[in-house]
Amino acid sequence: MVPLSILDLSPVPEGSDAGQALRNSRDLARHAEALGYSRFWMAEHHNMPGIASAATAVALAHVAAGTSTIKLGAGGIMLPNHAPLLIAEQFGTLAALHPGRIELGLGRAPGTDQRTAHAMRRNLASDADAFPQDVVELLSYFRPAEPDQAVQAVPGAGLEVPVWILGSSTFGAQLAAALGLPYAFASHFAPAQLHQAVQVYRTRFRPSERLAEPRVMLGVNVFAADSDEEARLLFTSLQQAFVRLRTGRPGKLPPPKPGYGESLDPYARSMLENALACSVVGGPDTVRKGLEELAARTGADEFMVTAQIWDHQARLRSFEILAGLW
């Protein structure tokens, strides 16, 4: 079986707030640890009322304090928003506090709109095209410090925090291959170039001191319930949130809405079918068959599963069902 991990966006449901969302994230991480999931990642997004993990390193510290063995990381940190040294210090601090458990996924998108990106950076002088150089600089801060090294990450130097490259195109695939790093593809919301990117990564991979062979992790939306009908109803929360986001109306995660899919116009329905193509929704048998087919079709080394489910107990149940059948 392909190993399973969890990507948590710390969803803020309608009727709740960010504090409860972050407490739910820690509860889910404890749940995942007990169920045997490989890793638990949180993602950096900004100016999105429905996502509470904007301060990703802080959110991970909260989760780490409530768990003991599961690997924790960012899926990911949007590096153009930050100086590489600061990220090395943040994740070096986490690694110093929780040895052997912290890892770092890096992306080059802003994780928000341009106006918010300007508010974060004050200017847009940081260039997404400089992402490869920023990654190399960040990697250097995790190596043991040289005797005459003028700038060091403290904590961070010598901790060798595992680093992944994230992406939804061939750009990230080429970079991960050139640097000999593991690659995580955002197929859970941008699957269009999935097969092309994975092929590029695998064929161009160059072994490094960090990784001897290519390793691909794919994002997958998995909504599991006791029946197909119940799972499809839970899935409507993500469908609603996605339509609102793509039409400039982001908000908190809405509750399930019976008949939502049938009420959509052809454009919205087509958009969801394309963007959420890597989704497995159903009861145990349906989910097992769906993941087996996806594993066979993509050759993925690992699945990073995510589920934007409005009710926290239903979300816990979804991951419990998945762990039990996989």
C-alpha positions in Angstrom: 0.0 0.0 0.0 1.2 3.5 -0.8 1.9 5.3 2.6 -0.6 7.9 3.7 0.0 11.4 5.1 -2.3 14.3 6.0 -2.4 17.8 4.7 -4.4 20.0 7.0 -5.5 23.5 6.0 -6.9 24.1 9.5 -10.4 24.9 8.1 -12.5 27.5 9.8 -16.1 26.3 9.5 -19.0 28.7 9.4 -20.2 29.2 12.9 -16.7 28.8 14.4 -13.4 30.7 14.6 -9.7 30.4 14.0 -8.9 29.4 17.6 -11.2 26.4 17.4 -9.9 25.5 14.0 -6.3 25.3 15.3 -7.4 23.3 18.3 -9.2 21.0 15.9 -5.9 20.7 13.9 -4.1 19.5 17.0 -6.8 17.0 17.7 -6.7 15.7 14.2 -2.9 15.3 14.4 -3.2 13.3 17.6 -5.8 11.2 15.8 -3.5 10.7 12.8 -0.6 9.8 15.1 -2.7 7.1 16.8 -4.0 5.8 13.4 -0.5 5.4 11.9 -0.3 8.2 9.3 3.2 9.0 8.2 3.3 12.8 8.4 1.0 15.7 9.2 1.6 18.9 7.2 0.0 22.4 7.4 -0.2 25.0 4.6 0.6 28.7 4.3 -2.4 30.7 3.0 -3.1 34.4 3.6 -6.3 36.6 3.7 -8.5 33.5 3.5 -11.2 33.5 6.2 -11.6 29.8 6.0 -8.0 28.8 6.6 -6.3 29.4 10.0 -2.7 28.2 9.3 -1.3 31.5 7.9 1.4 31.6 10.6 2.5 28.1 9.6 5.5 27.6 11.9 3.5 28.9 14.9 0.6 26.5 14.0 3.0 23.6 13.8 4.5 24.4 17.2 1.0 24.2 18.6 0.5 20.8 17.0 3.9 19.5 17.9 3.3 20.3 21.6 0.3 18.0 21.5 1.8 15.1 19.7 4.9 12.9 20.2 5.9 10.8 17.2 4.3 11.8 13.9 6.4 13.8 11.5 5.3 17.4 11.1 5.9 19.9 8.3 4.8 22.6 6.1 3.0 21.8 2.9 4.2 24.3 2.3 6.0 27.5 3.1 5.6 29.9 0.2 9.3 31.0 0.1 8.9 34.2 -2.0 7.0 35.6 1.0 10.0 35.2 3.3 13.8 35.6 3.7 15.4 32.1 3.5 17.3 32.8 6.8 14.0 33.4 8.7 12.5 30.2 7.5 15.7 28.3 8.4 15.5 29.8 11.9 11.8 29.0 12.3 12.1 25.4 11.2 15.4 25.0 12.9 13.7 26.1 16.2 11.0 23.5 15.6 13.6 20.8 14.8 15.6 21.7 17.9 12.5 21.3 20.1 11.3 18.2 18.3 14.3 16.3 17.0 13.7 14.0 14.0 10.1 15.1 13.5 10.2 18.3 11.5 10.3 18.7 7.7 9.8 21.5 5.3 7.9 21.7 2.0 8.6 24.8 -0.2 6.5 26.4 -2.8 6.9 29.5 -5.0 3.3 30.8 -5.2 2.3 33.6 -2.9 -0.5 31.6 -1.3 -2.8 34.6 -1.7 -3.8 37.5 -4.0 -1.4 40.2 -5.2 -2.7 42.9 -2.9 -2.2 40.7 0.1 1.3 39.7 -1.1 2.1 43.4 -1.2 0.8 43.8 2.3 3.1 41.0 3.5 6.2 42.1 1.7 5.7 45.9 1.5 7.0 45.6 -2.0 7.2 42.9 -4.6 11.0 43.0 -5.0 11.2 39.4 -4.0 11.0 37.5 -7.3 9.3 34.1 -7.7 11.8 33.5 -10.5 14.6 33.6 -7.8 12.9 30.6 -6.1 15.7 28.2 -7.1 18.4 30.4 -5.6 16.4 30.9 -2.5 15.9 27.2 -2.0 19.7 26.6 -2.4 20.4 29.4 0.1 17.9 27.9 2.6 19.4 24.4 2.2 22.8 25.9 3.0 21.6 27.2 6.4 20.7 23.7 7.5 24.3 22.4 6.9 26.9 22.5 9.7 28.2 26.0 10.0 31.7 26.7 8.7 34.3 28.2 11.1 34.4 31.5 9.2 30.7 31.6 8.2 29.4 35.1 8.6 25.6 34.4 8.7 24.3 31.3 10.5 20.8 30.0 11.3 20.6 29.6 15.0 18.9 27.2 15.6 19.1 25.5 12.2 22.7 25.0 11.3 23.6 21.3 11.3 20.1 20.0 11.8 19.6 18.9 8.2 15.8 19.4 8.2 14.3 17.3 5.3 13.2 19.6 2.5 10.6 18.9 -0.2 9.8 20.9 -3.3 6.1 21.6 -3.9 4.5 22.4 -7.2 1.7 22.2 -9.7 3.7 22.5 -12.9 6.9 21.2 -14.5 8.9 24.1 -13.0 8.9 22.6 -9.5 9.5 19.1 -11.0 12.6 20.3 -12.8 13.9 22.0 -9.7 13.3 19.1 -7.4 15.0 16.8 -9.9 18.0 19.0 -10.3 18.6 19.4 -6.6 17.9 15.7 -5.8 14.9 16.5 -3.5 11.6 14.8 -3.0 8.7 16.3 -4.9 5.1 16.9 -3.8 2.5 17.7 -6.5 -0.6 19.7 -5.7 -3.0 17.4 -7.6 -5.7 18.0 -4.9 -6.5 21.4 -6.5 -4.4 21.7 -9.7 -4.1 18.3 -11.4 -3.7 19.5 -15.0 0.0 18.9 -15.4 0.2 15.9 -13.0 1.5 13.2 -15.3 3.8 15.5 -17.2 5.4 16.9 -14.1 5.9 13.5 -12.5 7.5 12.2 -15.7 9.8 15.2 -15.9 10.8 14.7 -12.2 11.5 11.0 -12.5 13.4 11.2 -15.8 15.6 14.1 -14.8 16.2 13.3 -11.2 19.8 13.5 -10.0 20.7 11.7 -6.8 22.0 13.9 -3.9 23.3 13.6 -0.4 19.7 14.1 0.7 17.9 11.6 -1.6 19.2 8.6 -3.6 16.1 7.9 -5.7 13.1 10.1 -6.8 10.2 10.2 -4.4 6.8 11.6 -5.5 4.0 12.5 -3.1 0.6 13.4 -4.6 -2.1 15.5 -3.0 -5.5 13.8 -2.9 -8.9 14.9 -1.6 -10.4 11.9 0.2 -13.9 12.2 1.7 -14.7 8.9 3.4 -17.9 8.1 5.2 -20.0 5.0 6.0 -21.9 5.3 2.7 -21.3 6.9 -0.7 -24.3 9.2 -0.2 -23.0 10.6 3.1 -19.5 11.1 1.6 -20.9 13.0 -1.4 -22.8 15.2 0.9 -19.7 16.0 3.0 -17.9 16.8 -0.3 -20.3 19.7 -1.1 -18.5 21.8 1.6 -15.3 21.8 -0.5 -17.2 22.3 -3.7 -19.0 25.4 -2.3 -15.7 26.8 -0.9 -13.9 26.2 -4.2 -16.6 27.9 -6.3 -16.6 30.9 -3.9 -12.8 31.2 -4.0 -12.7 31.0 -7.8 -15.4 33.7 -8.1 -13.6 36.1 -5.7 -15.8 35.4 -2.7 -13.6 33.4 -0.2 -15.1 32.7 3.2 -15.4 30.2 6.0 -16.0 26.6 5.1 -19.7 26.2 4.5 -21.8 23.3 5.9 -22.8 20.5 3.5 -25.6 21.4 1.1 -27.9 18.7 -0.3 -28.2 18.8 -4.1 -25.4 21.4 -4.5 -23.7 19.7 -7.5 -27.0 19.5 -9.4 -27.6 23.2 -8.8 -24.4 24.4 -10.5 -24.3 26.0 -13.9 -22.2 24.2 -16.6 -19.2 26.5 -16.2 -19.0 25.9 -12.4 -19.5 22.2 -12.8 -16.7 21.9 -15.4 -14.4 24.0 -13.2 -14.9 21.7 -10.3 -14.6 18.6 -12.3 -11.2 19.8 -13.6 -9.8 21.3 -10.4 -11.0 18.5 -8.1 -10.3 15.6 -10.5 -8.0 14.0 -7.9 -10.7 13.4 -5.4 -11.9 10.1 -4.0 -15.3 10.4 -2.4 -17.4 7.5 -1.0 -17.9 4.7 1.4 -15.0 2.3 2.3 -15.2 0.1 -0.8 -15.4 3.2 -3.2 -12.5 4.9 -1.5 -10.3 1.8 -1.6 -10.9 1.2 -5.3 -10.4 4.9 -6.1 -7.1 5.1 -4.3 -5.9 1.8 -5.8 -6.7 3.1 -9.3 -4.9 6.4 -8.6 -1.8 4.6 -7.3 -1.7 2.4 -10.3 -2.2 5.2 -12.8 0.4 7.6 -11.3 3.0 5.4 -9.6 2.9 7.7 -6.6 5.2 6.8 -3.7 3.0 8.5 -1.2 -0.4 10.1 -0.9 -0.9 13.4 1.0 -4.6 13.3 1.9 -6.7 16.3 2.6 -10.3 16.7 3.5 -12.1 20.0 4.0 -15.0 18.7 6.1 -17.3 21.1 7.9 -18.0 18.9 10.9 -14.9 18.1 12.9 -16.2 14.7 14.1 -17.0 13.7 10.5 -13.5 14.8 9.5 -12.0 12.5 12.2 -14.3 9.7 11.1 -13.2 10.2 7.5 -9.5 9.7 8.3 -10.3 6.8 10.6 -12.2 5.0 7.8 -9.3 5.6 5.4 -6.7 4.3 7.8 -8.8 1.2 8.5 -9.1 0.2 4.9 -5.7 1.2 3.6 
